[in-house]
């Protein structure tokens, strides 16, 4: 009886050596890519001036208290094309003819916008903005002198409007 044997295939024609070499090779490639991203991209969440910003928090809280004492409440309504914003605001004190509205992106500072709002009638302001596809904003309304602010959080998917009010850490109580 004669048994016919085949010559063994060369190693590079077998799948297992390639699988065993491929997994560590892919890990090195992916790790190199992440190292490249870590070195070349800017981390916008970290502030170089964190100590002074921490000290300034008390000043920011004072602005919220002033807006609560003025009984400021506002509602910003954005147009469908995100080119204009209209603000209705109530206050027990008269307001300046020009206010500042800030759209602050939670993580990307280069998406932030500052909009000058002009009074079109008592309690009604309007301004123009740059359209953006961002899906989350912090909206802050301030007076030109920086004495008060009201703010809110806006998700454009939930509708074109956002309510602005004083955000006090003690639940809104004023002294």
N, C-alpha and C positions, 0 to 999 in steps of 0.2 A: 504494500500500500504506500502510495506516494502522497505526501502532504505538500501542497503548494503553499509556500509562505511568501508574503509580500515584503518587500523592503520597507522598513519603517519610514514614515513621512518625516521630512525635515521639521525642526521645532517651530520655525516661523510659519508653517502652514497649519499649525494647531491653534485652536481658539483660546485655550486656557492661558498660555503665556501672555497673550495680548490683553486678556482681561485682567490678569494679575499685575501687569505693568501699567495698564490704562488707569486703574483706580488711583494709585498714588500720583500718577502724572496729572490727572485731572485735578486732584487736590492741590498740587503745586501751582497749577495754572490759575485756579479760582482764588487761592490764597494770595498769589501775586497780584491779581486784579484788585482784590480788596485792599491790599497794602498800597497800591497805586492810588485808589480812591481816597484812602485815609490821608495820604500825604498831599494830594493835589486839590482837594475840595475844602472849602471853608466851613467851619461849624458855626452857623449863625445863632445858635442857641446860647453860646457861652459869651458872656460879657467880660471885657477886660476891666471894666470899672464897677464890679459887683459891689464893692464896699460902699462907694458913694451912692449907688442906686439903692442899696439897703437903707442908708440913712435918709434918703429922700422919700421913703415910703410914708413917713409921718406927714410930710408936706402934701402928698397926694391924698391922704385920708382927710386932711383939713379941707381940701377942695371938695371932697364928697360931702362933708358936713355942711359946708356953705351952700351947696346945691340943695341939700335936704331942707335947710332953713328957708331957702327961697322957694321951696315947694316946686322945684323944676321937674317937669315930665315932658318927654318928647316922643315923637314917632317919626321915623325916617321911612320914606317910601321911595324905592328905587324904580326907575323906568325899566321896561322889559329889555331894552337894548343896553342897559347898564351905562348910559351916557349922562343921565341927569338924576339928581336926587332932590326930593322935596321934603322939607322938615316942618312939622307942626309942633309947636312948643307952648307949654303953659308955664307961667311963672307969676308969683305974687309981686315981683319987682320988674321994672322995665329992663329990656335987654338991649344990647348994642345992635346997631344996624348990620354989623358984619360978625359972623361966628365962624369957627373952624371945626370941621368934621374930619375925623381921622378914621380911615379904614386900616386896621392893623391885622396882618396875616399872623396866625398863631406861631408859625415856624420860619417863614421866609421874609426877612426884613425888606428885601428888594421889591416885594409885592405891595408894601404899604403905600397908602395914598393920603395926601392932605388936600382937603377940598375947602375952598372959601365959599361960605354960604352968605348970600345977600338977602336982606329982608325985602320981600315983595309985598307984604301987608303985615299988620301987627300979628305976631304969633306964627307967621309963615315965612320960611326961608327956602331958597333954591340955589343949587350949584351944579357944576358940571364935573364929571369924573371920567377917568380912563377905564374903558371896559376891561374886565378881567374874568377869567374862567375859574377863579378860586372858589372853593366850596365851603369855606368857613372864614368868618371875619369877626373881629372885635371892633365895635363901632363906638367911637368916643366923640362927644360934642363938648367944645370948650369955648370960653369967652376969650377975647383977644388979650386980656391982661393976665390970664391964667389963674383967676380967683376961684372958679368953679368948673366942674365937669359932670356930665352925666354919660352913662355908657350902657352898652348892651352887647349881646352876642347874636350874630346873624348867620343863619345857614340859608343861602339863596334857594336851595331846593325846597325849603319850607314856605316860601312865598316872598314877595317883594318888599316886605316891611319888617321893621324891627322897633321894639319899644326901648326907649332910653330913660334911665332913672339913676338916682344916686346909688352907688353900690357900697353900702357901709358894712364893715365887718361885724358890727354889733346888731345886725338885723334891721337897720334903718332907723334906729333911735337917735335922736339929736339931743344935745346937752341943753 
